[in-house]
Amino acid sequence: QVQLVESGGGLVQGGGSLRLSCAASGSIRSFNSMGWYRQAPGKQRGLVAIITSGGTPNYVDSVKGRFTISRDNAKNTVYLQMNSLKPEDTAVYYCHSVIDYVSYWGQGTQVTVSS
């Protein structure tokens, strides 16, 4: 059974930084894509950033230049470095990964940015 475990959320002032981590454990043969999504209160969950198995990142326009997604294949871990955080970045952040062609979600980690 594959599990995704997130860490690194918290409360930060506007302009601050946080780094999220998502570690996959279990029986894993191959990773496909890995990514981060977020869901703010009253809104739908949406893509923040995704990184392909080859390491190519893509970002939603609102975080370009502020967030960086990376992966460590040896550790089965994906990271999201978030800089210059804004109050509108406040949301529950979810890790997502396609592993052995099956979709998995983490439990979510709260990120709160104060103004």
C-alpha positions, 0 to 999 in steps of 0.5 A: 500500500502506497502512502504519501505523507506531507509535512512543512505547513504552518503559519507565516507572515506575508512575504515569508517562506515555507517548504513543504515535503511529501514522502512516498512510502510502500511498494513503489516501482515507478513514479510518473508525475508528482505535484501539489494542489491546494484548496482554500475555504469555499473553493475547489482544489486546484493545481499549484505545481507539477513535476514530470518523471523527467524533472520538468516543472510546471506552475500555475501563473499565480505562483510563478517566480515565487514557488519552486517544485523539486523532487528527490527520486532516491528519497521518493520525495517531492518538495515545494519551496514557497517564497514571498507568500501572500495571504491569498496562498492560504489553503490546505496543500495536498501532495499528489502522485501517480505511482505505477499508474495509480493516483494517490493523494496525501492527507493535506497540510494547512498553510496560513499566511497572515497579512 
